[in-house]
């Protein structure tokens, strides 16, 4: 399907207008509350499957995706930092096994990837054109 240049320009402007890096950071902080509660729940369970530890960064990423609607990686780094900080703090506070500190990069990238806004076809074309520098900055 072929899209016209004005249509792509309008889509690009709408994407930039809808994206809110501050909203993503606030959403990540709001998502940290149920994520911490999830770690507390895991403590009460006794033994857990380690794959369940991916639930808190997914919660943080989904909250940031909902409030921020960001698609650029620069805007989502804060979300990964919040998820990593929550993980390190909970591992320390709840007394989990020390080897779980090595999972911080996995949780960082999990939250980072979940926080990305899902783009439709015209939006992904507009983002690719932006990366190529085909839109002029006013």
HUMO-V138723 format. One record per run of one state. SS is the DSSP state (alpha for helix, beta for strand, coil for the rest). FROM is the first residue (numbers start at 0). LEN is the number of residues. If there is no record, write none. Layout:
ss:SS from:FROM len:LEN
ss:SS from:FROM len:LEN
This chain:
ss:coil from:0 len:4
ss:alpha from:4 len:14
ss:coil from:18 len:2
ss:alpha from:20 len:25
ss:coil from:45 len:4
ss:alpha from:49 len:19
ss:coil from:68 len:4
ss:alpha from:72 len:22
ss:coil from:94 len:3
ss:alpha from:97 len:17
ss:coil from:114 len:6
ss:alpha from:120 len:12
ss:coil from:132 len:6
